[in-house]
Amino acid sequence: MAKSPAWQRSEGKNPEGGLNAKGRASAKREGHNLKPPVSKERAAKSEMDAARRRSFCARMTGMKKKLTGSAAAADPDSRINKSLRKWDC
């Protein structure tokens, strides 16, 4: 039986949120175009990165409100909260 791609398993996920380099490389082999997260410091250097960060934060904050239960929304270790922290949302 074949293994699932790394981006779907824990070895491709960053413990702080999002995917690590191995996970992004695994997703790229399947045709995805994923880039690393943009922090506030990096967004200050590039308007394109700042726009990408604003867009991500707006989408994910809305998803957190509508698509997660109260337990996941309050859990600091949920994947959505980890990714929002990683992006400095």
PDB file of N, CA, C and O in Angstrom:
ATOM      1  N   MET A   1       0.837  -1.180   0.000  1.00  0.00           N
ATOM      2  CA  MET A   1       0.000   0.000   0.000  1.00  0.00           C
ATOM      3  C   MET A   1       0.888   1.252   0.000  1.00  0.00           C
ATOM      4  O   MET A   1       1.843   1.335   0.773  1.00  0.00           O
ATOM      5  N   ALA A   2       0.581   2.204  -0.848  1.00  0.00           N
ATOM      6  CA  ALA A   2       1.384   3.410  -0.978  1.00  0.00           C
ATOM      7  C   ALA A   2       1.107   4.373   0.166  1.00  0.00           C
ATOM      8  O   ALA A   2      -0.012   4.472   0.669  1.00  0.00           O
ATOM      9  N   LYS A   3       2.155   5.077   0.560  1.00  0.00           N
ATOM     10  CA  LYS A   3       2.005   6.093   1.600  1.00  0.00           C
ATOM     11  C   LYS A   3       1.345   7.335   1.018  1.00  0.00           C
ATOM     12  O   LYS A   3       1.464   7.609  -0.176  1.00  0.00           O
ATOM     13  N   SER A   4       0.657   8.073   1.857  1.00  0.00           N
ATOM     14  CA  SER A   4       0.096   9.344   1.412  1.00  0.00           C
ATOM     15  C   SER A   4       1.239  10.359   1.319  1.00  0.00           C
ATOM     16  O   SER A   4       2.294  10.147   1.917  1.00  0.00           O
ATOM     17  N   PRO A   5       1.049  11.448   0.586  1.00  0.00           N
ATOM     18  CA  PRO A   5       2.114  12.445   0.441  1.00  0.00           C
ATOM     19  C   PRO A   5       2.482  13.060   1.795  1.00  0.00           C
ATOM     20  O   PRO A   5       1.677  13.068   2.726  1.00  0.00           O
ATOM     21  N   ALA A   6       3.707  13.572   1.887  1.00  0.00           N
ATOM     22  CA  ALA A   6       4.222  14.114   3.147  1.00  0.00           C
ATOM     23  C   ALA A   6       3.378  15.285   3.647  1.00  0.00           C
ATOM     24  O   ALA A   6       3.253  15.477   4.857  1.00  0.00           O
ATOM     25  N   TRP A   7       2.798  16.070   2.738  1.00  0.00           N
ATOM     26  CA  TRP A   7       2.043  17.237   3.185  1.00  0.00           C
ATOM     27  C   TRP A   7       0.757  16.836   3.904  1.00  0.00           C
ATOM     28  O   TRP A   7       0.162  17.654   4.605  1.00  0.00           O
ATOM     29  N   GLN A   8       0.328  15.600   3.739  1.00  0.00           N
ATOM     30  CA  GLN A   8      -0.866  15.114   4.423  1.00  0.00           C
ATOM     31  C   GLN A   8      -0.531  14.406   5.734  1.00  0.00           C
ATOM     32  O   GLN A   8      -1.422  14.133   6.537  1.00  0.00           O
ATOM     33  N   ARG A   9       0.754  14.108   5.952  1.00  0.00           N
ATOM     34  CA  ARG A   9       1.176  13.414   7.168  1.00  0.00           C
ATOM     35  C   ARG A   9       1.902  14.384   8.085  1.00  0.00           C
ATOM     36  O   ARG A   9       2.252  15.491   7.675  1.00  0.00           O
ATOM     37  N   SER A  10       2.126  13.973   9.316  1.00  0.00           N
ATOM     38  CA  SER A  10       2.754  14.852  10.304  1.00  0.00           C
ATOM     39  C   SER A  10       4.190  15.208   9.938  1.00  0.00           C
ATOM     40  O   SER A  10       4.671  16.266  10.342  1.00  0.00           O
ATOM     41  N   GLU A  11       4.890  14.360   9.185  1.00  0.00           N
ATOM     42  CA  GLU A  11       6.277  14.678   8.840  1.00  0.00           C
ATOM     43  C   GLU A  11       6.386  15.861   7.879  1.00  0.00           C
ATOM     44  O   GLU A  11       7.462  16.448   7.758  1.00  0.00           O
ATOM     45  N   GLY A  12       5.314  16.221   7.201  1.00  0.00           N
ATOM     46  CA  GLY A  12       5.329  17.368   6.302  1.00  0.00           C
ATOM     47  C   GLY A  12       4.729  18.614   6.914  1.00  0.00           C
ATOM     48  O   GLY A  12       4.672  19.660   6.267  1.00  0.00           O
ATOM     49  N   LYS A  13       4.278  18.516   8.161  1.00  0.00           N
ATOM     50  CA  LYS A  13       3.657  19.655   8.830  1.00  0.00           C
ATOM     51  C   LYS A  13       4.611  20.283   9.833  1.00  0.00           C
ATOM     52  O   LYS A  13       5.336  19.582  10.539  1.00  0.00           O
ATOM     53  N   ASN A  14       4.604  21.583   9.887  1.00  0.00           N
ATOM     54  CA  ASN A  14       5.416  22.311  10.848  1.00  0.00           C
ATOM     55  C   ASN A  14       4.701  22.276  12.189  1.00  0.00           C
ATOM     56  O   ASN A  14       3.506  22.567  12.243  1.00  0.00           O
ATOM     57  N   PRO A  15       5.387  21.930  13.275  1.00  0.00           N
ATOM     58  CA  PRO A  15       4.725  21.882  14.585  1.00  0.00           C
ATOM     59  C   PRO A  15       4.189  23.241  15.036  1.00  0.00           C
ATOM     60  O   PRO A  15       3.307  23.313  15.892  1.00  0.00           O
ATOM     61  N   GLU A  16       4.726  24.319  14.456  1.00  0.00           N
ATOM     62  CA  GLU A  16       4.264  25.667  14.816  1.00  0.00           C
ATOM     63  C   GLU A  16       3.109  26.135  13.941  1.00  0.00           C
ATOM     64  O   GLU A  16       2.554  27.206  14.185  1.00  0.00           O
ATOM     65  N   GLY A  17       2.738  25.368  12.943  1.00  0.00           N
ATOM     66  CA  GLY A  17       1.640  25.718  12.054  1.00  0.00           C
ATOM     67  C   GLY A  17       2.060  25.730  10.600  1.00  0.00           C
ATOM     68  O   GLY A  17       3.181  26.124  10.279  1.00  0.00           O
ATOM     69  N   GLY A  18       1.179  25.306   9.727  1.00  0.00           N
ATOM     70  CA  GLY A  18       1.463  25.273   8.297  1.00  0.00           C
ATOM     71  C   GLY A  18       2.296  24.062   7.907  1.00  0.00           C
ATOM     72  O   GLY A  18       2.379  23.085   8.651  1.00  0.00           O
ATOM     73  N   LEU A  19       2.908  24.135   6.742  1.00  0.00           N
ATOM     74  CA  LEU A  19       3.738  23.041   6.237  1.00  0.00           C
ATOM     75  C   LEU A  19       5.207  23.418   6.334  1.00  0.00           C
ATOM     76  O   LEU A  19       5.561  24.594   6.252  1.00  0.00           O
ATOM     77  N   ASN A  20       6.055  22.420   6.507  1.00  0.00           N
ATOM     78  CA  ASN A  20       7.484  22.660   6.467  1.00  0.00           C
ATOM     79  C   ASN A  20       7.948  22.532   5.011  1.00  0.00           C
ATOM     80  O   ASN A  20       7.137  22.315   4.111  1.00  0.00           O
ATOM     81  N   ALA A  21       9.257  22.669   4.790  1.00  0.00           N
ATOM     82  CA  ALA A  21       9.787  22.630   3.430  1.00  0.00           C
ATOM     83  C   ALA A  21       9.511  21.282   2.764  1.00  0.00           C
ATOM     84  O   ALA A  21       9.206  21.231   1.572  1.00  0.00           O
ATOM     85  N   LYS A  22       9.616  20.199   3.519  1.00  0.00           N
ATOM     86  CA  LYS A  22       9.356  18.870   2.962  1.00  0.00           C
ATOM     87  C   LYS A  22       7.893  18.744   2.536  1.00  0.00           C
ATOM     88  O   LYS A  22       7.601  18.155   1.495  1.00  0.00           O
ATOM     89  N   GLY A  23       6.974  19.290   3.329  1.00  0.00           N
ATOM     90  CA  GLY A  23       5.558  19.252   2.993  1.00  0.00           C
ATOM     91  C   GLY A  23       5.244  20.073   1.756  1.00  0.00           C
ATOM     92  O   GLY A  23       4.459  19.650   0.908  1.00  0.00           O
ATOM     93  N   ARG A  24       5.868  21.271   1.649  1.00  0.00           N
ATOM     94  CA  ARG A  24       5.647  22.109   0.468  1.00  0.00           C
ATOM     95  C   ARG A  24       6.206  21.444  -0.787  1.00  0.00           C
ATOM     96  O   ARG A  24       5.597  21.528  -1.853  1.00  0.00           O
ATOM     97  N   ALA A  25       7.376  20.774  -0.670  1.00  0.00           N
ATOM     98  CA  ALA A  25       7.963  20.078  -1.819  1.00  0.00           C
ATOM     99  C   ALA A  25       7.072  18.915  -2.250  1.00  0.00           C
ATOM    100  O   ALA A  25       6.902  18.665  -3.444  1.00  0.00           O
ATOM    101  N   SER A  26       6.511  18.214  -1.282  1.00  0.00           N
ATOM    102  CA  SER A  26       5.617  17.099  -1.581  1.00  0.00           C
ATOM    103  C   SER A  26       4.363  17.589  -2.298  1.00  0.00           C
ATOM    104  O   SER A  26       3.906  16.955  -3.249  1.00  0.00           O
ATOM    105  N   ALA A  27       3.809  18.702  -1.855  1.00  0.00           N
ATOM    106  CA  ALA A  27       2.615  19.260  -2.492  1.00  0.00           C
ATOM    107  C   ALA A  27       2.941  19.773  -3.899  1.00  0.00           C
ATOM    108  O   ALA A  27       2.121  19.668  -4.810  1.00  0.00           O
ATOM    109  N   LYS A  28       4.142  20.325  -4.065  1.00  0.00           N
ATOM    110  CA  LYS A  28       4.531  20.840  -5.375  1.00  0.00           C
ATOM    111  C   LYS A  28       4.605  19.711  -6.402  1.00  0.00           C
ATOM    112  O   LYS A  28       4.256  19.912  -7.565  1.00  0.00           O
ATOM    113  N   ARG A  29       5.055  18.532  -5.985  1.00  0.00           N
ATOM    114  CA  ARG A  29       5.109  17.386  -6.899  1.00  0.00           C
ATOM    115  C   ARG A  29       3.714  16.990  -7.381  1.00  0.00           C
ATOM    116  O   ARG A  29       3.573  16.392  -8.447  1.00  0.00           O
ATOM    117  N   GLU A  30       2.685  17.321  -6.601  1.00  0.00           N
ATOM    118  CA  GLU A  30       1.306  17.018  -6.996  1.00  0.00           C
ATOM    119  C   GLU A  30       0.657  18.167  -7.766  1.00  0.00           C
ATOM    120  O   GLU A  30      -0.516  18.082  -8.132  1.00  0.00           O
ATOM    121  N   GLY A  31       1.413  19.245  -8.015  1.00  0.00           N
ATOM    122  CA  GLY A  31       0.895  20.349  -8.800  1.00  0.00           C
ATOM    123  C   GLY A  31       0.439  21.550  -7.999  1.00  0.00           C
ATOM    124  O   GLY A  31      -0.056  22.516  -8.579  1.00  0.00           O
ATOM    125  N   HIS A  32       0.589  21.520  -6.684  1.00  0.00           N
ATOM    126  CA  HIS A  32       0.224  22.667  -5.855  1.00  0.00           C
ATOM    127  C   HIS A  32       1.325  23.717  -5.919  1.00  0.00           C
ATOM    128  O   HIS A  32       2.488  23.393  -6.161  1.00  0.00           O
ATOM    129  N   ASN A  33       0.959  24.965  -5.702  1.00  0.00           N
ATOM    130  CA  ASN A  33       1.935  26.050  -5.698  1.00  0.00           C
ATOM    131  C   ASN A  33       1.869  26.731  -4.339  1.00  0.00           C
ATOM    132  O   ASN A  33       1.173  27.734  -4.176  1.00  0.00           O
ATOM    133  N   LEU A  34       2.590  26.190  -3.367  1.00  0.00           N
ATOM    134  CA  LEU A  34       2.549  26.703  -2.004  1.00  0.00           C
ATOM    135  C   LEU A  34       3.827  27.452  -1.676  1.00  0.00           C
ATOM    136  O   LEU A  34       4.921  27.051  -2.074  1.00  0.00           O
ATOM    137  N   LYS A  35       3.673  28.533  -0.952  1.00  0.00           N
ATOM    138  CA  LYS A  35       4.813  29.334  -0.529  1.00  0.00           C
ATOM    139  C   LYS A  35       4.852  29.371   0.994  1.00  0.00           C
ATOM    140  O   LYS A  35       3.835  29.113   1.637  1.00  0.00           O
ATOM    141  N   PRO A  36       6.007  29.687   1.588  1.00  0.00           N
ATOM    142  CA  PRO A  36       6.085  29.753   3.044  1.00  0.00           C
ATOM    143  C   PRO A  36       5.266  30.922   3.584  1.00  0.00           C
ATOM    144  O   PRO A  36       4.938  31.846   2.839  1.00  0.00           O
ATOM    145  N   PRO A  37       4.931  30.888   4.885  1.00  0.00           N
ATOM    146  CA  PRO A  37       4.148  31.970   5.487  1.00  0.00           C
ATOM    147  C   PRO A  37       4.880  33.308   5.457  1.00  0.00           C
ATOM    148  O   PRO A  37       6.109  33.357   5.392  1.00  0.00           O
ATOM    149  N   VAL A  38       4.109  34.390   5.504  1.00  0.00           N
ATOM    150  CA  VAL A  38       4.655  35.740   5.507  1.00  0.00           C
ATOM    151  C   VAL A  38       4.427  36.342   6.892  1.00  0.00           C
ATOM    152  O   VAL A  38       3.286  36.495   7.327  1.00  0.00           O
ATOM    153  N   SER A  39       5.512  36.680   7.577  1.00  0.00           N
ATOM    154  CA  SER A  39       5.400  37.312   8.895  1.00  0.00           C
ATOM    155  C   SER A  39       5.289  38.832   8.720  1.00  0.00           C
ATOM    156  O   SER A  39       5.421  39.344   7.608  1.00  0.00           O
ATOM    157  N   LYS A  40       5.052  39.531   9.802  1.00  0.00           N
ATOM    158  CA  LYS A  40       4.946  40.993   9.741  1.00  0.00           C
ATOM    159  C   LYS A  40       6.234  41.624   9.232  1.00  0.00           C
ATOM    160  O   LYS A  40       6.201  42.569   8.443  1.00  0.00           O
ATOM    161  N   GLU A  41       7.377  41.096   9.689  1.00  0.00           N
ATOM    162  CA  GLU A  41       8.667  41.662   9.283  1.00  0.00           C
ATOM    163  C   GLU A  41       8.881  41.524   7.775  1.00  0.00           C
ATOM    164  O   GLU A  41       9.329  42.463   7.118  1.00  0.00           O
ATOM    165  N   ARG A  42       8.562  40.359   7.237  1.00  0.00           N
ATOM    166  CA  ARG A  42       8.740  40.137   5.801  1.00  0.00           C
ATOM    167  C   ARG A  42       7.729  40.942   5.004  1.00  0.00           C
ATOM    168  O   ARG A  42       8.038  41.405   3.906  1.00  0.00           O
ATOM    169  N   ALA A  43       6.519  41.117   5.540  1.00  0.00           N
ATOM    170  CA  ALA A  43       5.491  41.885   4.841  1.00  0.00           C
ATOM    171  C   ALA A  43       5.868  43.360   4.756  1.00  0.00           C
ATOM    172  O   ALA A  43       5.476  44.051   3.816  1.00  0.00           O
ATOM    173  N   ALA A  44       6.629  43.842   5.738  1.00  0.00           N
ATOM    174  CA  ALA A  44       7.045  45.242   5.724  1.00  0.00           C
ATOM    175  C   ALA A  44       8.035  45.528   4.597  1.00  0.00           C
ATOM    176  O   ALA A  44       8.186  46.676   4.180  1.00  0.00           O
ATOM    177  N   LYS A  45       8.705  44.500   4.109  1.00  0.00           N
ATOM    178  CA  LYS A  45       9.722  44.679   3.078  1.00  0.00           C
ATOM    179  C   LYS A  45       9.158  44.620   1.668  1.00  0.00           C
ATOM    180  O   LYS A  45       9.784  45.125   0.737  1.00  0.00           O
ATOM    181  N   SER A  46       7.987  44.015   1.489  1.00  0.00           N
ATOM    182  CA  SER A  46       7.456  43.822   0.146  1.00  0.00           C
ATOM    183  C   SER A  46       5.938  44.026   0.148  1.00  0.00           C
ATOM    184  O   SER A  46       5.224  43.414   0.942  1.00  0.00           O
ATOM    185  N   GLU A  47       5.461  44.876  -0.732  1.00  0.00           N
ATOM    186  CA  GLU A  47       4.019  45.127  -0.820  1.00  0.00           C
ATOM    187  C   GLU A  47       3.275  43.890  -1.306  1.00  0.00           C
ATOM    188  O   GLU A  47       2.142  43.650  -0.889  1.00  0.00           O
ATOM    189  N   MET A  48       3.899  43.100  -2.185  1.00  0.00           N
ATOM    190  CA  MET A  48       3.254  41.888  -2.671  1.00  0.00           C
ATOM    191  C   MET A  48       3.090  40.873  -1.531  1.00  0.00           C
ATOM    192  O   MET A  48       2.047  40.229  -1.416  1.00  0.00           O
ATOM    193  N   ASP A  49       4.116  40.735  -0.696  1.00  0.00           N
ATOM    194  CA  ASP A  49       4.010  39.844   0.461  1.00  0.00           C
ATOM    195  C   ASP A  49       2.976  40.377   1.458  1.00  0.00           C
ATOM    196  O   ASP A  49       2.242  39.599   2.067  1.00  0.00           O
ATOM    197  N   ALA A  50       2.919  41.690   1.622  1.00  0.00           N
ATOM    198  CA  ALA A  50       1.953  42.279   2.548  1.00  0.00           C
ATOM    199  C   ALA A  50       0.524  42.014   2.085  1.00  0.00           C
ATOM    200  O   ALA A  50      -0.353  41.725   2.899  1.00  0.00           O
ATOM    201  N   ALA A  51       0.291  42.113   0.783  1.00  0.00           N
ATOM    202  CA  ALA A  51      -1.045  41.845   0.245  1.00  0.00           C
ATOM    203  C   ALA A  51      -1.410  40.372   0.412  1.00  0.00           C
ATOM    204  O   ALA A  51      -2.555  40.040   0.722  1.00  0.00           O
ATOM    205  N   ARG A  52      -0.436  39.496   0.206  1.00  0.00           N
ATOM    206  CA  ARG A  52      -0.668  38.063   0.385  1.00  0.00           C
ATOM    207  C   ARG A  52      -0.998  37.747   1.841  1.00  0.00           C
ATOM    208  O   ARG A  52      -1.874  36.927   2.114  1.00  0.00           O
ATOM    209  N   ARG A  53      -0.305  38.389   2.771  1.00  0.00           N
ATOM    210  CA  ARG A  53      -0.554  38.183   4.198  1.00  0.00           C
ATOM    211  C   ARG A  53      -1.941  38.690   4.585  1.00  0.00           C
ATOM    212  O   ARG A  53      -2.666  38.009   5.310  1.00  0.00           O
ATOM    213  N   ARG A  54      -2.318  39.882   4.107  1.00  0.00           N
ATOM    214  CA  ARG A  54      -3.647  40.429   4.416  1.00  0.00           C
ATOM    215  C   ARG A  54      -4.749  39.503   3.905  1.00  0.00           C
ATOM    216  O   ARG A  54      -5.740  39.262   4.594  1.00  0.00           O
ATOM    217  N   SER A  55      -4.563  38.992   2.699  1.00  0.00           N
ATOM    218  CA  SER A  55      -5.552  38.105   2.101  1.00  0.00           C
ATOM    219  C   SER A  55      -5.674  36.811   2.906  1.00  0.00           C
ATOM    220  O   SER A  55      -6.782  36.357   3.193  1.00  0.00           O
ATOM    221  N   PHE A  56      -4.539  36.222   3.269  1.00  0.00           N
ATOM    222  CA  PHE A  56      -4.561  34.978   4.045  1.00  0.00           C
ATOM    223  C   PHE A  56      -5.243  35.197   5.390  1.00  0.00           C
ATOM    224  O   PHE A  56      -6.095  34.406   5.795  1.00  0.00           O
ATOM    225  N   CYS A  57      -4.869  36.271   6.082  1.00  0.00           N
ATOM    226  CA  CYS A  57      -5.440  36.529   7.410  1.00  0.00           C
ATOM    227  C   CYS A  57      -6.951  36.747   7.328  1.00  0.00           C
ATOM    228  O   CYS A  57      -7.691  36.274   8.191  1.00  0.00           O
ATOM    229  N   ALA A  58      -7.404  37.443   6.318  1.00  0.00           N
ATOM    230  CA  ALA A  58      -8.842  37.681   6.168  1.00  0.00           C
ATOM    231  C   ALA A  58      -9.588  36.379   5.902  1.00  0.00           C
ATOM    232  O   ALA A  58     -10.637  36.125   6.496  1.00  0.00           O
ATOM    233  N   ARG A  59      -9.041  35.549   5.002  1.00  0.00           N
ATOM    234  CA  ARG A  59      -9.690  34.266   4.688  1.00  0.00           C
ATOM    235  C   ARG A  59      -9.714  33.343   5.898  1.00  0.00           C
ATOM    236  O   ARG A  59     -10.761  32.794   6.242  1.00  0.00           O
ATOM    237  N   MET A  60      -8.577  33.170   6.539  1.00  0.00           N
ATOM    238  CA  MET A  60      -8.481  32.197   7.632  1.00  0.00           C
ATOM    239  C   MET A  60      -9.241  32.645   8.876  1.00  0.00           C
ATOM    240  O   MET A  60      -9.804  31.809   9.583  1.00  0.00           O
ATOM    241  N   THR A  61      -9.269  33.928   9.155  1.00  0.00           N
ATOM    242  CA  THR A  61     -10.035  34.411  10.300  1.00  0.00           C
ATOM    243  C   THR A  61     -11.513  34.151  10.072  1.00  0.00           C
ATOM    244  O   THR A  61     -12.229  33.760  10.994  1.00  0.00           O
ATOM    245  N   GLY A  62     -11.975  34.368   8.840  1.00  0.00           N
ATOM    246  CA  GLY A  62     -13.360  34.067   8.506  1.00  0.00           C
ATOM    247  C   GLY A  62     -13.661  32.578   8.601  1.00  0.00           C
ATOM    248  O   GLY A  62     -14.734  32.184   9.058  1.00  0.00           O
ATOM    249  N   MET A  63     -12.714  31.753   8.169  1.00  0.00           N
ATOM    250  CA  MET A  63     -12.905  30.307   8.258  1.00  0.00           C
ATOM    251  C   MET A  63     -12.960  29.858   9.714  1.00  0.00           C
ATOM    252  O   MET A  63     -13.738  28.974  10.075  1.00  0.00           O
ATOM    253  N   LYS A  64     -12.133  30.472  10.536  1.00  0.00           N
ATOM    254  CA  LYS A  64     -12.124  30.102  11.953  1.00  0.00           C
ATOM    255  C   LYS A  64     -13.481  30.392  12.588  1.00  0.00           C
ATOM    256  O   LYS A  64     -13.978  29.603  13.392  1.00  0.00           O
ATOM    257  N   LYS A  65     -14.068  31.512  12.228  1.00  0.00           N
ATOM    258  CA  LYS A  65     -15.364  31.886  12.804  1.00  0.00           C
ATOM    259  C   LYS A  65     -16.490  30.978  12.315  1.00  0.00           C
ATOM    260  O   LYS A  65     -17.368  30.607  13.094  1.00  0.00           O
ATOM    261  N   LYS A  66     -16.470  30.618  11.023  1.00  0.00           N
ATOM    262  CA  LYS A  66     -17.604  29.897  10.446  1.00  0.00           C
ATOM    263  C   LYS A  66     -17.457  28.388  10.426  1.00  0.00           C
ATOM    264  O   LYS A  66     -18.443  27.670  10.594  1.00  0.00           O
ATOM    265  N   LEU A  67     -16.238  27.891  10.222  1.00  0.00           N
ATOM    266  CA  LEU A  67     -16.083  26.475   9.936  1.00  0.00           C
ATOM    267  C   LEU A  67     -15.530  25.633  11.083  1.00  0.00           C
ATOM    268  O   LEU A  67     -15.470  24.409  10.965  1.00  0.00           O
ATOM    269  N   THR A  68     -15.130  26.251  12.177  1.00  0.00           N
ATOM    270  CA  THR A  68     -14.615  25.459  13.291  1.00  0.00           C
ATOM    271  C   THR A  68     -15.614  25.461  14.428  1.00  0.00           C
ATOM    272  O   THR A  68     -16.384  26.407  14.601  1.00  0.00           O
ATOM    273  N   GLY A  69     -15.590  24.408  15.186  1.00  0.00           N
ATOM    274  CA  GLY A  69     -16.421  24.351  16.380  1.00  0.00           C
ATOM    275  C   GLY A  69     -15.801  25.182  17.486  1.00  0.00           C
ATOM    276  O   GLY A  69     -14.673  25.653  17.348  1.00  0.00           O
ATOM    277  N   SER A  70     -16.512  25.364  18.561  1.00  0.00           N
ATOM    278  CA  SER A  70     -16.007  26.195  19.649  1.00  0.00           C
ATOM    279  C   SER A  70     -14.767  25.585  20.292  1.00  0.00           C
ATOM    280  O   SER A  70     -13.899  26.315  20.771  1.00  0.00           O
ATOM    281  N   ALA A  71     -14.673  24.259  20.308  1.00  0.00           N
ATOM    282  CA  ALA A  71     -13.508  23.606  20.910  1.00  0.00           C
ATOM    283  C   ALA A  71     -12.245  23.883  20.093  1.00  0.00           C
ATOM    284  O   ALA A  71     -11.206  24.214  20.663  1.00  0.00           O
ATOM    285  N   ALA A  72     -12.319  23.755  18.770  1.00  0.00           N
ATOM    286  CA  ALA A  72     -11.155  23.999  17.917  1.00  0.00           C
ATOM    287  C   ALA A  72     -10.793  25.481  17.901  1.00  0.00           C
ATOM    288  O   ALA A  72      -9.613  25.827  17.860  1.00  0.00           O
ATOM    289  N   ALA A  73     -11.782  26.350  17.931  1.00  0.00           N
ATOM    290  CA  ALA A  73     -11.517  27.785  17.912  1.00  0.00           C
ATOM    291  C   ALA A  73     -10.809  28.231  19.185  1.00  0.00           C
ATOM    292  O   ALA A  73      -9.998  29.156  19.149  1.00  0.00           O
ATOM    293  N   ALA A  74     -11.104  27.590  20.300  1.00  0.00           N
ATOM    294  CA  ALA A  74     -10.503  27.983  21.573  1.00  0.00           C
ATOM    295  C   ALA A  74      -9.191  27.259  21.848  1.00  0.00           C
ATOM    296  O   ALA A  74      -8.406  27.711  22.682  1.00  0.00           O
ATOM    297  N   ASP A  75      -8.935  26.148  21.166  1.00  0.00           N
ATOM    298  CA  ASP A  75      -7.734  25.344  21.419  1.00  0.00           C
ATOM    299  C   ASP A  75      -6.508  26.014  20.800  1.00  0.00           C
ATOM    300  O   ASP A  75      -6.465  26.186  19.581  1.00  0.00           O
ATOM    301  N   PRO A  76      -5.510  26.398  21.599  1.00  0.00           N
ATOM    302  CA  PRO A  76      -4.326  27.048  21.025  1.00  0.00           C
ATOM    303  C   PRO A  76      -3.486  26.119  20.154  1.00  0.00           C
ATOM    304  O   PRO A  76      -2.670  26.588  19.361  1.00  0.00           O
ATOM    305  N   ASP A  77      -3.680  24.792  20.294  1.00  0.00           N
ATOM    306  CA  ASP A  77      -2.909  23.845  19.499  1.00  0.00           C
ATOM    307  C   ASP A  77      -3.647  23.347  18.263  1.00  0.00           C
ATOM    308  O   ASP A  77      -3.173  22.420  17.607  1.00  0.00           O
ATOM    309  N   SER A  78      -4.799  23.937  17.924  1.00  0.00           N
ATOM    310  CA  SER A  78      -5.490  23.532  16.703  1.00  0.00           C
ATOM    311  C   SER A  78      -4.701  24.049  15.495  1.00  0.00           C
ATOM    312  O   SER A  78      -4.022  25.072  15.586  1.00  0.00           O
ATOM    313  N   ARG A  79      -4.791  23.349  14.382  1.00  0.00           N
ATOM    314  CA  ARG A  79      -4.004  23.717  13.204  1.00  0.00           C
ATOM    315  C   ARG A  79      -4.331  25.129  12.718  1.00  0.00           C
ATOM    316  O   ARG A  79      -3.439  25.853  12.274  1.00  0.00           O
ATOM    317  N   ILE A  80      -5.597  25.523  12.798  1.00  0.00           N
ATOM    318  CA  ILE A  80      -5.975  26.853  12.306  1.00  0.00           C
ATOM    319  C   ILE A  80      -5.369  27.943  13.190  1.00  0.00           C
ATOM    320  O   ILE A  80      -4.904  28.960  12.675  1.00  0.00           O
ATOM    321  N   ASN A  81      -5.366  27.749  14.517  1.00  0.00           N
ATOM    322  CA  ASN A  81      -4.779  28.744  15.411  1.00  0.00           C
ATOM    323  C   ASN A  81      -3.267  28.798  15.261  1.00  0.00           C
ATOM    324  O   ASN A  81      -2.673  29.873  15.352  1.00  0.00           O
ATOM    325  N   LYS A  82      -2.642  27.658  15.034  1.00  0.00           N
ATOM    326  CA  LYS A  82      -1.196  27.642  14.817  1.00  0.00           C
ATOM    327  C   LYS A  82      -0.847  28.404  13.548  1.00  0.00           C
ATOM    328  O   LYS A  82       0.106  29.183  13.546  1.00  0.00           O
ATOM    329  N   SER A  83      -1.592  28.198  12.476  1.00  0.00           N
ATOM    330  CA  SER A  83      -1.283  28.890  11.228  1.00  0.00           C
ATOM    331  C   SER A  83      -1.537  30.389  11.358  1.00  0.00           C
ATOM    332  O   SER A  83      -0.776  31.186  10.810  1.00  0.00           O
ATOM    333  N   LEU A  84      -2.577  30.789  12.062  1.00  0.00           N
ATOM    334  CA  LEU A  84      -2.828  32.221  12.264  1.00  0.00           C
ATOM    335  C   LEU A  84      -1.693  32.867  13.063  1.00  0.00           C
ATOM    336  O   LEU A  84      -1.309  34.003  12.785  1.00  0.00           O
ATOM    337  N   ARG A  85      -1.162  32.157  14.040  1.00  0.00           N
ATOM    338  CA  ARG A  85      -0.012  32.682  14.803  1.00  0.00           C
ATOM    339  C   ARG A  85       1.231  32.771  13.928  1.00  0.00           C
ATOM    340  O   ARG A  85       1.981  33.744  14.006  1.00  0.00           O
ATOM    341  N   LYS A  86       1.449  31.760  13.097  1.00  0.00           N
ATOM    342  CA  LYS A  86       2.634  31.737  12.227  1.00  0.00           C
ATOM    343  C   LYS A  86       2.628  32.916  11.260  1.00  0.00           C
ATOM    344  O   LYS A  86       3.682  33.467  10.941  1.00  0.00           O
ATOM    345  N   TRP A  87       1.450  33.301  10.796  1.00  0.00           N
ATOM    346  CA  TRP A  87       1.315  34.411   9.879  1.00  0.00           C
ATOM    347  C   TRP A  87       1.172  35.746  10.604  1.00  0.00           C
ATOM    348  O   TRP A  87       1.021  36.775   9.945  1.00  0.00           O
ATOM    349  N   ASP A  88       1.213  35.766  11.926  1.00  0.00           N
ATOM    350  CA  ASP A  88       1.058  36.986  12.745  1.00  0.00           C
ATOM    351  C   ASP A  88      -0.289  37.663  12.487  1.00  0.00           C
ATOM    352  O   ASP A  88      -0.363  38.886  12.365  1.00  0.00           O
ATOM    353  N   CYS A  89      -1.352  36.862  12.406  1.00  0.00           N
ATOM    354  CA  CYS A  89      -2.694  37.411  12.172  1.00  0.00           C
ATOM    355  C   CYS A  89      -3.328  37.859  13.486  1.00  0.00           C
ATOM    356  O   CYS A  89      -4.458  38.348  13.491  1.00  0.00           O
TER     357      CYS A  89
END
